[in-house]
Amino acid sequence: MTYVIAQPCVDVKDRACVEECPVDCIYEGERMLYIHPEECVDCGACEPVCPVEAIFYSEDVPPEWAAFANAGEVFFTSLGSPGGASGTGPISADAPLVAEFPAPAH
């Protein structure tokens, strides 16, 4: 099990969690951030600093955002395990669930 980022992060990407993560496992996609499930050490440091409360332990994702529980796994299918987000920089892709999520009204 690991921590995951859910719907409240879509189109927000505050990055406070990135700064707090001691193992550099939070990657930036086009529309949201993703926690690498194999690089995360389950320390929980990211969860309390998220201003939109989008980070959950995988077993505790609220039912309305359950589909986001595996969005990180899908996101990293083609990316693999780069060994740290700082080395990759922003990635111009998202998991299909996120890419297809309705854009906010302006």
Buried (B, 14 or more C-beta within 10 A) or exposed (E): EBBBBBBBBBBBBBEBBBEBBEBBBBBBBEBBBBBBBEBBEEEEBBBEBBEBEBBBEBEEBEEEBEBBBBBBBBBBEEBEEBEBBEEEEEBEBBBEBBBEBEEEEE
